[in-house]
Amino acid sequence: MAKMKIGIIGCGTIANNAHIPAYLNNPDVEIKYFCDIIPERADAAVEKYKCGKACVDYHDVINDPEVEAVSVCTPNRMHMTISCDALAAGKNVLCEKPAARTYADALKMQEAQHKYGKVLNIGVVNRFNAAVNKIREMIQRGDLGEVYHVYVSFRSQRSIPGLGGAFTTNEISGGGVLIDWGVHYLDIVMYCMGDPTPKTVSAKAFSKLGVDMKNYVYESMWAENTKDLNGTYDVDDFVTGFVRTSGPTITFNGAWAQNIGIGESYIDFIGTKGGIRLQYGGDFTLWTTACGCLVSTKPKFTPNQHFQTEIDSFVRCIRTGEKLPSHIDTVIITAKMMQAMYDSSASGKEIVLD
């Protein structure tokens, strides 16, 4: 079977750190295009990886009949437009998270997938993480009993990315810490709990520590190369909220920046028979009882390279027709929930979802 030809649209950090290396490690794939509106990025990718063609217009990629699939690794604002255009051109799409900057745009992507019938998966990579899948199996098996509450914490002292650039400009990103970090944590909760239906959402998003960009103090800033102190800062750097679902209740606190020097990146699944704390990107601990004793265990399992598993699964599902857990039909639930969080914050009211 001939190798599947792929186009990379957006040659920034996530493409270079995750998508491109994973495709190169897949023997069934050939990268034909590196596309970026900044020509130097596309040219640098061709030079670094010794393959493909550089271009600046994504239409060159999706109009090539040899290309079967694309990875969309652009800023959030372009996710919907590029994904819908690619689907209409008959291409299969893996679009980085979040699906789009708004729920309305995510719905347009879902509609396009249904209309054209090609694959549209979203980069919720934790659905391919070994630890996350072990927890999901344990919950589904009933090891924790009834999981009635989940607590989520994604907090860092001062880690606002690219101050004044695309990450902190709402028109481009759609939000701050919630849409950037929170999407991963909330998606893990939804996936492990079997994607329960959100019922009500109450949340508050704060834009506090990064507003005075010129006096913002920090140790390091990922996406430092996008910093522009004459740019825009109108996104959330702290968020908190409460969600009722058809399953457990969910509470969360998230911070790109806080005046507490202890980072917290974990999810607690609290059940009637046991509880689990998952350290984001790491292992987990199980607390339960046995023989009249309190017991804690740290399961040992073989970890995996979840980005590689995600890419391999994307390539496989194009050939087999398999519907992955990262399909837009599933991920749209988290998009709806996050939109309700922002709407709740803006209105100062609880949002009741249909």
Secondary structure, DSSP 8 states (H G I E B T S, - for coil): ---EEEEEE--SHHIIIIIHHHHHT-TTEEEEEEE-SSHHHHHHHHHHHT-SEEES-HHHHHT-TTEEEEEE-S-GGGHHHHHHHHHHTT-EEEEESSS-SSHHHHHHHHHHHHHH---EEEE-GGGG-HHHHHHHHHHHHTTTSSEEEEEEEEE-SB--SSTTSGGG-HHHHS-SHIIIIIHHHHHHHHHHTT---EEEEEEEEE--TTSSGGG---S--TTGGG--TTS---S-SEEEEEEEESS-EEEEEEESB-S-S--EEEEEEEESSEEEEEETTS-EEEEEEETTEEEEE--------HHHHHHHHHHHHHHH----TTBHHHHHHHHHHHHHHHHHHHHTS-EE--
